[in-house]
Amino acid sequence: MAVATSVYRILTTGKLIEINSRAGLKDFKQLYNLSVQNTVCLICRKAQGFIEMILVTGGAGYIGSHFVETYLAQSQSNQIVVIDDLSEGHAEALSADSRVHFFAENVGNLTAVKAILSRFPIEACVHFASSCYVGESQKNPPKYFHNNVVNGLNLMRALHESNITKFVLSSTCAVYGNPKHLPIDETHDQEPINVYGLTKYMLEKALAAYAQQCGWSYVALRYFNAAGADQSGKLGESHSPETHIIPLALQTALGNRHELEIYGDDYDTPDGTCIRDYIHITDLAVAHSLALELINAGGRSEAINLGTTTGASVKEIVDLCRSVSGKEIPVKISPRRDGDPPKLVANNDKAKAVLGWTPKFELEEIVRTAWLWEQNRRY
């Protein structure tokens, strides 16, 4: 009976060593506990079907920090290299776990990123670092093309030149543009109507080319509206400026804002305000872990929606925030924002079928966790 050969990469004193072993998991465990001159060895199993050390860009940001906590909790052997220049993220959101190796660097710095990659046996990248405000993208296209496209392409080049070919992209439903049918599935035409959506669309196309020509495996996760906070209250949403409806409404409830501005109440929706599909941040984090498992298991590439299939209007969100907080929220109606479709709701059948993923958090729990965070913000 043939015995499978396992390949291990060990980082010792800055040098990578590959070991071929026919002893399997037992030998791996012995190697994992190995230390050389008080230097902890970081070991990744290739043939065993696990990804243990990954690169996370934007790991100090809203979604990235929640994913880091989720990934670490899955296994004591999981290790993460975080690259974040802290231009949007928060040092306080970074995990203090010794398995996290943090570098305050811009992901577009090709030389610096390649130097970091050379120090660790990284198997895959989860890419969150980007600019992500629709309104700002319409006013400042150069920023979005540079941060999302140029920096993203530089990151991909650094990974390619370091022989790292597994990639999970934090993408967006904005790649679809105005919906031609609802709920939106992955076969929907991609015709972004704002610069933010266009930049994510461009990076998805670059990934598809890398997959076809360079043997990459990737999953582009097209979020609908990320919301809520970690149930422990340790992590949450903190943007400057804040543009998302749930934190804005709750900050108004706390008296930190004079009133809540609603952009447009004349859309073709039941109450005239935009309808969005809100998904809890922990559900998103879990989906990224499942995406890593998918690309590691089969070498496939996919674009997958992440949403709940249930939409809520801006006015419905405000009413729910009033109910959860028990406080009044003054509202001011302002003109529409450029680039906002009236309704975006996901079809998540593919996420269920391909990832085995189903969102667990209802909208009220999303608001409750956000309210807990807003009352006890750490950053």
N, C-alpha and C positions, 0 to 999 in steps of 0.2 A: 504493500500500500504506500503510495507516494505521500511524503510529508511536505506541506507547503513551506516555502521559504519566506521568512519575514525579514523586512528591511527596516533598520532603525537608524535614525540620524540623531547623534548626540552632540550637544554643544558643551564643550569643556574648554575653559580658559579662552573663549573666543574662537575656537577652531571646530569646524564640523567634521565629524567622523562617521562614516557609514559602516554598519555592521550587518552582515548577512548571517542569519541564524536559522537552523532547522529545528530549534527547540520550541518555537512558538511562544505562547503567552507566559509560561513559567519563566523562560529566559528574559522576556520583556520586563516582568516584575522585578527580577534581580537587577536588570540594567537600570530600571527606573530609580531604584533605591541607591544606586551607585553614586559616590561622590569622589572627586579627584582633587586632592589638596584643598579641601573645604569648598570646592566649587560645585554647586548643585548642577547636576546634569539634566538638561531638558531633552526629553526623548519623545519622538513622534512615531507611532506605528503607521506604516504605510499599508502593508498587506493585510493587516488585521481588520481594516474597514473602519478606522476611527480617524477623525480629525481632532487633534488635541491642542495644537498651538495655532492660533489664528491672528491675523492683523485686523484691527478694528479702527477705521478712520472716523474721526468725529466721536470718539468714545466718551467725551465729556459733555456731549450735547444731550438734548432731551431724549430722543429715541436711542441713541448710542449708549448712553449710561444705563438705561433700563435693560438693553440687550446684554451689556457686560455682566450685570448682576445675574441675569437669567442663565447665561452660558456658564458662568462660574459655578452656579448652584447645581448644574447637571452632573458634574463629575469633579472629584478632587484632583484629577490629573489634567484638567483643562487649564491652559495657559493663554494669556492674551497680551499682545503688543498693541498698545493704543498710540496712535498719532493724532494729535489735535493741537492746533495753534492757539486755542482758547479765544479766538476772535468772536465766536458765538457760544462756545461751551463754557463750563464753569469748573474750576479746579475742585470745588467742594463736591461736585458730582462724581468725581473720579473714585473708583473703588480703592480702598486702602489695602486690599488683599495682596499678599506678597506674590501672587501668581500673575499680577498685572504689571507690565513693564511700560511705563509711560514716557513718551517723547513729545515735547512741546515743539512741533515742527509743522510746516505747511506741507500738505500732501502733494502739492505741485512742484516741490523742490526735488527734482529728479536725483541729484547727487546725494542729498541727505537721506532720502527714502531708500535708495539702493544701499547706502551704508548701514542703515538700520536693518534692512532685510538680510544683509550678509551676516549679521550677528545672531540670528535666531532661525531655528528650523520651522519656519512658518509654512503651513500647508494650504491656507486659503485666506481670502480677504473679504471682509464685510464692510462695504463702503457707505458711510453715512454723511461724511463731511461735504457739505454743499450749502449754497444759499437757497432759501426755500420760501420766499414771500412773493405771492403773485403780484400784489400791488407794487412792491418795490421793483420787481423785475421789469414791469412796464415803464417805470421811470428811469431805471438805471440798467439797461441791457448790457453795457460793457462789463459791469461787475458780474453778472450772471454767466455770460459766455466765458469769462476768465475763470471764475471759481468753479463752475460746474463742468464746463467742457474742457478748457485748457488744462486745468489742474487734474481733472479726471483722466484725461488722456496721458498726462505725465505719470500719474499713478499706475495706470495700466502698462505703460512702457517699462516702468521700474519693476513691476511684477513679472512681466514677460522676460525681461533680461535676467531675472533672478529665478526663472523656471518655476514660477508659481502661477498656476493656470486655473484655479478655482475661485469663483468670484460671486458674491451676492451683492446686488445693487439695491440701494434704497431709492426706488423710483416713485412714480406718482400717477394718480388717475388723470392729472392734467395733460398727460400725453394724448388723451382722447379728444379733447376739445368739447364742443357742444354735442351732447348726446343725440344720436340718431335713433336710438332705441334704449329703453330702460327695462330692467337693470342692465348695466354695461358689462358685457363679457369681453374676453381677451381677443375676440375676432373683430371687435368694433374698429372702425377706421381710426387711424391715428392722425388727427388734424388739430394739433394744439393751437389755442387761440391766445396764449400768453407766452411771454419769453421764458418764464420758469419751466412750463411744460415742454417748450421747444428744446431747451437745453438738456432735459432728461431724455427726451426722445432721441436726440443726437447721440448721447452716451449709450443708450440702448442699442442703437444701430452700430456703434463702434464695437460693442461687446459681441453682437451677432457676427461681425466680420472676424473678430478674434477667434470666435468659436469655429467658424467655417475654415479659416485659413491657418490658424495657429493651434488648434486642438484644445481650446479652452472649454470649460464647462461653467455655465453661469445660470443664476436665477435673478430676474428683475422683478422685484416685488412692488407692484403698483398700489400704493396706499391710497385709501380714500382719506378720511380726516382723523389723524392721530389725536387722541384726547385722554384725559384722566391722569392718574399718578400711581406710583407704587403704593400698594395697600399699607405698607408699614409707615408711610409718610416720610421716608428718608429721601426719596427722589421725586421730582415733579417738574412741571413746565415752568421755565423762566427765560423769557425772551425780552430783548430790549432793542427796539420797541416791541411790545406785545401786540399781536394782530388777531389772535385766535379768540373765537367768541366765548368759549367756556371760561377761560381765565379772566377775560375782560369783564364778563358778567359777574363773576364771583368777587373780583376786586372792587367792582362797583358796589356790590352788596356789603362789603366790608367798610365802605366809605373811603377807600383809597383812590377812587375816581369819582368825579362829580356826577357823571352820567355815562350811559352806554350808548355808543353810536352804532346804529344799524344802517348799513349801506344798501338802500333801496328797499321799497315796500310795494313796488309795482311790477314785480316779475310775474310770469305766467305760472303761478303756483297757488294753492288754495288760500293762503293768507298773504300772498304778495311778496314774501321774503324767500331767500334762497334755501333750498333743501340740500342737505349734505348727509353722508353716511359716516357716522362717528364710530371709531374703533378704539378700544382701550389699549393703552401703551403696552401692557403686559401681554395681551394677545398678539400684538405686533412682534414683540421680542421673541415669543415662542415660535412664531412663523419663521423668523430668521434662522433659528436653530434647526428647524425642520428642513429649511432650504439647504443648509449645509449638509445635512444627512442625505438629501436627495442627490446633490451633485457628487458627493463622495461615493455613493452607492452605485450610480449608473452612468456617470460621465455625460449626463444630458444637460440641455439648456432649455430654459422655459421663461416665459413672462406670465406672472400670476397676480391676479387681483387679490387685495386684502381689504375686505369690508364685511359688513354684517347683513347686507341686502335690505336693511331698513333705514329709511331716511327720516330726518327731523328738520323742520324749518327753524330759521333763526328765532322767530317768535316762540316756537315751542321750546327751544333750548332756554330762552330767557325765563319762560314760565317755570320750567323744571328747576332752574337755578334759584328762583324765588322760593319754590317749595322746599328744596333741600336745605337752603340756608336759613329759611324763615325770615328773610329780610326783603325789603322793597328794593327794586332796581330801576331807577329812573332811566328812561330811554329817549334818545333823540334820533329822528329819522333823517338821514343824509342821502345825497345822490349816490347812485350806483358806482361801484368801483369798476374800472376798465378791466376786462378779461375774466369776469365772474359768470360762469354758466348758471342758468336758473336752477338746475337740478342735476346732482351727481349721486347715483346709487349703484353699488356694486352687485354683480352676479359673482358669487364666490364658489360656484360649483367646482371649478378647477382646483381651487385651493383645498377643498375637501377631498377631491378624488386623487390629486397628485401628491399633496403634502400630508394628507390625513389631518388637516387643520380645521377646527371649528371655533369661532369666537365664543368665549365663555362669559364675558361681561355684558350686562344689559346697560342701556343708556343711563338709568338712574344711578347705577353703581359707578359708572364713569364720572358722573357729576359729584357723587359722594366722595370718591377718592381725590378728585380735584379740589373739593371744598376742604377736606382734611389738610391737604398740602397748603392751600392758600392761607389757612389760619396759622400754620406753623412752618412757614418757609425757611429753609436753611440757606438759600442763596437766591 
